[in-house]
């Protein structure tokens, strides 16, 4: 089944999983178009719930801070699509 999905989209999606140091939060980085325009989504592991916030237009580079609540990421430039600016996202808040 997975191979049928991959054939339908004509590329292999790039996925990165990054677990917070306290093992409570999972950040998932995915490229759905093959253009290196990554989306970051979040999952609370204890409750198995997805956070509503999805961060779009990132370079795919992410890192959790030591507080296990803040994720740093790089947003791409809207025209060049190159890595451009560093942002932070507080877990549990909407948007990036």
Rosetta blueprint (number, residue, H / E / L):
1 X L
2 X H
3 X H
4 X H
5 X H
6 X H
7 X H
8 X H
9 X H
10 X L
11 X L
12 X L
13 X L
14 X E
15 X E
16 X E
17 X E
18 X E
19 X E
20 X L
21 X L
22 X L
23 X L
24 X L
25 X E
26 X E
27 X E
28 X E
29 X E
30 X E
31 X E
32 X L
33 X L
34 X L
35 X L
36 X L
37 X L
38 X E
39 X E
40 X E
41 X E
42 X E
43 X E
44 X E
45 X L
46 X L
47 X L
48 X L
49 X E
50 X E
51 X E
52 X E
53 X E
54 X E
55 X E
56 X E
57 X E
58 X E
59 X E
60 X E
61 X E
62 X E
63 X E
64 X E
65 X L
66 X L
67 X L
68 X L
69 X L
70 X E
71 X E
72 X E
73 X E
74 X E
75 X E
76 X E
77 X L
78 X L
79 X L
80 X L
81 X L
82 X L
83 X E
84 X E
85 X E
86 X E
87 X E
88 X E
89 X E
90 X E
91 X L
92 X L
93 X L
94 X L
95 X L
96 X L
